[in-house]
């Protein structure tokens, strides 16, 4: 056994750590130093483990979040992407052409299942081809009524049941309460007033009828 010299205040501290009568200074120092060191190692080890857990947990959470996002994003985009078929225009635009017959192909006319809609479509194409001379259609009149005008009110004055409708993309209105035969006659008159030959008039009327 070796002897060491210590200060009085340190000796008083060691003596104050005595837990039972007869405990030697060596036992007290061993308990204070060895047990304290063991507790520190244990505490430090726990701290290191907690630190590693704190570092890895957010990383794993972030990886999981990114993975979930990457997996779900294409699905959400696919769900939000509009269907080209569903959003397609119901009635296709007429092809551009310098003559009326090129604008009245079977594919173009097929969506127009109602006579009144087809009637208005053909008149709209004629107006588009001859916007300046189309005003001549106002000359077409019945015995007690007019068939074309630049306002709805003008047609209503000749009868409340005329059911006037505006010709698409034009300032003109036309009565639509007449039957198919009358509409055919009106188309023939319009084509004639606009200067179309007999062959063209017959072709257009046949495509309407």
HELIX and SHEET records of a PDB file:
HELIX    1   1 UNK A    8  UNK A   16  1                                   9    
HELIX    2   2 UNK A   25  UNK A   30  1                                   6    
HELIX    3   3 UNK A   31  UNK A   35  3                                   5    
HELIX    4   4 UNK A   36  UNK A   80  1                                  45    
HELIX    5   5 UNK A  100  UNK A  103  5                                   4    
HELIX    6   6 UNK A  106  UNK A  109  1                                   4    
HELIX    7   7 UNK A  115  UNK A  129  1                                  15    
HELIX    8   8 UNK A  133  UNK A  139  5                                   7    
HELIX    9   9 UNK A  152  UNK A  156  1                                   5    
HELIX   10  10 UNK A  180  UNK A  193  1                                  14    
HELIX   11  11 UNK A  198  UNK A  208  1                                  11    
SHEET    1   A 3 UNK A 148  UNK A 149  0                                        
SHEET    2   A 3 UNK A 173  UNK A 175 -1                                        
SHEET    3   A 3 UNK A 164  UNK A 166 -1                                        
END                                                                             
